[in-house]
Amino acid sequence: MSAPVPKPPPKRTLVFDSGAVVAWLRGEADRADKVGKVLNNPKIDALLPASGVAETLYVLTGREGAASTNEAVARLRGITNLRFEPVTVDDGEWAGQHIRESQLNPVVWPADKNRPDSTLSLGDGLVLAVAHRLNAPAVTFDAAWGKFETMKFPLINAFRL
């Protein structure tokens, strides 16, 4: 009788903010390499919520150096280690509650930062909702997500990947 074949260790699930995916697709300095090493890691189950697909396509086709929609979709689908995760009604409810909380208690930056107060956008809230449902951290370059006084989320700062 042969020895049982060991199961591979489970993959670590990470839910990506569209900003991190866009940075990788555009080859942005100081960002693309950090995101790429995670997206190319076979031990990572990288997810982009369906709402993030829309946001990524919007950014890639609507700003400087715009790609065509077909080109942008092909580039997004070409990321081999990235899966797309549906957004559920429960995710929408969770996101709505947390977006509202962020509006009531925004991140107030120090005066020397010269930044407006920060709240969660619809896209932010949906990424965080999917991460919450899957009990996984969200990967983002957005520093505000970790600075809300009344809410804490499991996050991975994409600058530290």
C-alpha positions in Angstrom: 0.0 0.0 0.0 1.4 3.4 -1.0 1.6 6.3 1.3 -1.1 8.9 0.9 -0.3 11.8 -1.3 -0.2 15.0 0.8 -2.6 17.7 -0.1 -1.1 21.0 -1.2 -1.5 23.7 1.4 -4.6 25.9 0.8 -4.1 29.1 -1.2 -4.3 32.4 0.7 -7.2 34.4 -0.6 -6.7 38.1 -1.3 -9.4 40.5 -2.6 -7.9 43.2 -4.8 -8.9 46.8 -5.1 -9.1 47.9 -8.8 -6.4 50.5 -8.2 -3.9 47.7 -7.5 -4.9 45.8 -10.7 -4.8 49.0 -12.8 -1.3 49.8 -11.4 -0.1 46.4 -12.5 -1.7 46.5 -15.9 -0.3 50.0 -16.6 3.2 49.1 -15.3 3.1 52.0 -12.9 6.5 52.7 -11.2 6.8 51.6 -7.6 3.5 49.7 -7.8 3.4 47.2 -10.7 6.2 45.0 -9.4 4.7 44.8 -5.9 1.3 43.7 -7.3 2.8 41.5 -10.0 4.7 39.4 -7.5 1.4 38.6 -5.7 -0.6 38.1 -8.9 2.0 35.7 -10.2 2.3 33.7 -6.9 0.7 30.3 -7.2 0.1 30.2 -3.5 -2.3 33.2 -3.7 -6.0 33.1 -4.7 -6.3 36.6 -6.1 -9.8 37.9 -6.5 -11.3 41.0 -8.1 -15.0 41.7 -7.3 -17.2 42.2 -10.4 -17.6 45.8 -9.4 -13.8 46.1 -9.6 -13.9 44.8 -13.2 -16.2 47.7 -14.1 -13.9 50.2 -12.3 -10.8 48.8 -13.9 -12.3 49.0 -17.4 -13.6 52.5 -16.7 -10.1 53.6 -15.7 -8.2 51.8 -18.5 -10.6 53.2 -21.2 -11.3 56.6 -19.9 -8.0 58.2 -19.0 -4.8 59.2 -20.7 -3.4 56.6 -23.0 -6.8 55.1 -23.2 -7.2 51.5 -24.3 -10.2 50.3 -26.3 -12.7 48.4 -24.3 -11.9 45.2 -26.1 -8.2 45.7 -25.5 -8.8 46.5 -21.8 -11.0 43.4 -21.3 -8.4 41.2 -23.0 -5.7 42.6 -20.7 -7.8 42.0 -17.6 -8.8 38.5 -18.6 -5.2 37.8 -19.4 -4.1 37.9 -15.8 -3.9 34.2 -15.2 -4.0 34.1 -11.4 -6.9 36.5 -11.0 -10.4 35.3 -10.5 -13.6 37.4 -10.7 -15.9 37.3 -7.7 -19.6 38.1 -8.0 -21.0 40.9 -5.7 -24.1 39.7 -3.8 -27.1 41.6 -2.3 -25.7 41.0 1.1 -22.4 42.6 0.0 -24.4 45.6 -1.2 -26.1 45.9 2.1 -22.8 45.6 4.0 -21.1 48.1 1.7 -23.9 50.6 2.0 -23.8 50.5 5.8 -20.0 51.0 5.8 -20.0 53.7 3.2 -22.5 55.6 5.2 -20.4 55.2 8.4 -17.4 56.5 6.5 -19.4 59.6 5.6 -20.5 60.2 9.2 -16.9 59.6 10.5 -14.5 60.4 7.6 -10.7 60.1 7.8 -9.5 63.6 8.7 -5.9 64.1 7.5 -3.4 66.3 9.3 -3.2 69.9 7.9 0.3 69.3 6.5 -1.1 66.5 4.2 -3.3 69.1 2.5 -5.9 66.4 1.6 -9.6 66.5 1.8 -11.4 64.2 4.3 -11.6 60.7 3.0 -14.7 58.4 2.8 -15.3 55.1 1.1 -16.5 55.2 -2.5 -19.0 52.7 -3.8 -16.2 50.6 -5.3 -14.2 50.7 -2.1 -17.2 49.6 -0.1 -17.9 46.6 -2.4 -14.3 45.5 -2.4 -14.4 45.5 1.4 -17.7 43.8 1.5 -16.5 40.9 -0.7 -13.4 40.6 1.5 -15.5 40.6 4.6 -17.8 37.8 3.2 -14.8 35.7 2.2 -13.0 36.5 5.5 -10.0 37.6 3.5 -7.9 40.8 3.5 -8.3 43.5 0.9 -5.2 44.7 -1.1 -5.2 48.4 -1.7 -2.9 51.4 -2.2 -5.5 53.6 -0.5 -4.1 54.6 2.9 -7.5 55.9 4.1 -9.0 52.4 4.4 -6.8 51.7 7.4 -7.4 55.0 9.2 -11.1 55.1 10.0 -11.6 55.6 13.7 -14.9 53.8 13.9 -14.2 50.9 11.4 -11.3 48.4 11.1 -10.8 46.1 8.1 -8.3 43.3 7.4 -6.0 45.0 4.9 -2.8 44.6 3.1 -1.1 47.8 2.1 -0.1 47.2 -1.5 3.0 49.4 -1.0 4.3 46.7 1.4 3.8 43.7 -0.8 
